[in-house]
Amino acid sequence: MDFDINTGRSIVTVLGLVAFIGLLVWAYSSKNAAGFEEAGKLPFEQD
């Protein structure tokens, strides 16, 4: 396999895309909804 700088850049781009998609799946999964809803209300709570 001929490995040059463009191959490395392609690999890094694909890994970044996979990480981004993984983050989206995690953020929008239904099992995290309750925690995010609670965290979203924190700025509006008064002591």
N, C-alpha and C positions, 0 to 999 in steps of 0.2 A: 504494500500500500504506500502510495506517495503522500507523505505528510508534509504539508507546507502551512504557511500562516493562514491561508484561506480555509483550509480544512479545520484548523483550530478555531477560527472565528465561527465557522458553521456549527461546530460542536457546542461552543459556548452559547450561541443563539438558540439552538434547539433546547439545551438544558434550561436556559432562561425562560423559554416559552412553556416548557413542562412545569417549571416551578410556579410560574404565573397561573397556569390553569389549575394546578394543585391548590394554590392559595384561594382562587375563586371558588373551587368546590368546597373547601373547608369553610370559607366565610358564609356561603349560602346554604350550607347543610342545615337541615331542620333540627338536628340535635344541639346545635349551638345557638339557636334562636332565643331561647330563654335567657341565656347569659348575656347575649348582646342587647336584648330588650332591657334587662336590668341595668346594664352599664350605660345605656342611652339615657336612662332616667336620672342617673347620678348627678348631673349638673343642676337639676331642678329641685333636688331635695334640700330642705332647710333643716338646720340643726335644732 
